[in-house]
Amino acid sequence: MRHILSVIPKDNYTLQLTFDGDEERIFDLKPYLRGSLFVPLRNEELFKKVELSKKPSGLIRPNGADLCADMLYMIHAHTQRKVERSPHVQYFQRR
């Protein structure tokens, strides 16, 4: 289980997260700002009022929207792999 040690809200709906092991990642929350719980976070003042949650390890917003540390870590790792792929190479998945 991952733990978030610190969170710093940044511009353009991104969060600078420090995970256990002092690993820092920038998480772009824009694609997730939909649905009744997350749409209010499009208000930047509300977005920037993020706090660390004690149980489970993660983040909590003033409107009650919570984000799991493991989910944030895994989604970031998944999107990073996509970004690093070259557009000039064809990739295949194993079946």
C-alpha positions as CSV (number, residue, x, y, z in Angstrom):
1,M,0.0,0.0,0.0
2,R,1.3,3.4,-1.0
3,H,1.3,6.4,1.3
4,I,1.2,10.1,0.2
5,L,3.6,12.1,2.4
6,S,2.8,15.5,1.0
7,V,0.6,17.2,-1.6
8,I,1.0,20.5,-3.3
9,P,-1.8,21.8,-5.6
10,K,-0.5,23.3,-8.8
11,D,-1.9,25.2,-11.7
12,N,-4.1,23.6,-14.3
13,Y,-5.6,21.0,-12.0
14,T,-2.4,19.1,-11.2
15,L,-1.1,17.9,-7.9
16,Q,2.5,17.4,-6.9
17,L,2.5,14.3,-4.8
18,T,5.4,12.9,-2.6
19,F,4.9,9.2,-1.9
20,D,6.7,7.0,0.6
21,G,10.3,6.5,-0.5
22,D,10.5,10.2,-1.4
23,E,9.1,9.5,-4.9
24,E,7.6,12.7,-6.4
25,R,5.0,12.6,-9.1
26,I,2.8,15.2,-10.8
27,F,-0.8,14.0,-11.2
28,D,-3.1,15.6,-13.8
29,L,-6.6,15.5,-12.4
30,K,-8.3,17.2,-15.4
31,P,-9.6,13.9,-17.0
32,Y,-11.3,12.9,-13.8
33,L,-13.2,16.2,-13.1
34,R,-16.6,14.8,-14.1
35,G,-19.5,13.3,-12.2
36,S,-21.4,14.9,-9.4
37,L,-18.6,14.4,-6.8
38,F,-15.7,15.7,-8.9
39,V,-17.3,18.5,-11.1
40,P,-17.3,21.0,-8.2
41,L,-13.5,20.6,-8.1
42,R,-13.3,22.5,-11.4
43,N,-13.5,25.6,-9.1
44,E,-9.8,26.2,-8.6
45,E,-10.2,27.6,-5.1
46,L,-11.9,24.4,-4.0
47,F,-9.4,22.3,-6.0
48,K,-6.5,23.9,-4.1
49,K,-8.0,23.0,-0.6
50,V,-6.7,19.4,-0.8
51,E,-5.7,17.7,2.4
52,L,-3.9,14.5,3.3
53,S,-6.3,11.8,4.5
54,K,-5.4,9.6,7.5
55,K,-7.4,6.5,6.6
56,P,-7.0,5.3,4.0
57,S,-3.8,6.8,2.9
58,G,-4.8,9.3,0.2
59,L,-6.3,12.7,-0.4
60,I,-9.5,14.3,0.6
61,R,-11.3,17.4,-0.8
62,P,-13.5,19.8,1.1
63,N,-16.6,18.5,-0.8
64,G,-15.9,14.9,0.4
65,A,-14.3,13.6,-2.8
66,D,-11.5,11.2,-1.8
67,L,-8.6,9.8,-3.8
68,C,-6.8,6.6,-3.0
69,A,-3.0,6.8,-2.9
70,D,-2.6,3.5,-4.6
71,M,-5.0,4.6,-7.4
72,L,-3.1,7.9,-7.9
73,Y,0.2,6.0,-8.0
74,M,-0.9,3.3,-10.5
75,I,-2.7,5.7,-12.8
76,H,0.3,8.0,-12.9
77,A,2.6,5.0,-13.7
78,H,0.3,3.9,-16.4
79,T,0.1,7.3,-18.1
80,Q,3.8,7.7,-17.8
81,R,4.4,4.5,-19.8
82,K,2.0,5.8,-22.5
83,V,3.9,9.1,-22.8
84,E,7.3,7.5,-23.1
85,R,6.2,5.4,-26.1
86,S,7.4,6.6,-29.4
87,P,4.7,7.5,-32.0
88,H,7.0,6.0,-34.7
89,V,6.9,2.5,-33.3
90,Q,4.1,0.0,-33.5
91,Y,3.4,-1.7,-30.2
92,F,1.7,-5.1,-29.8
93,Q,0.0,-6.6,-26.7
94,R,0.4,-10.2,-25.7
95,R,-2.7,-12.3,-25.7
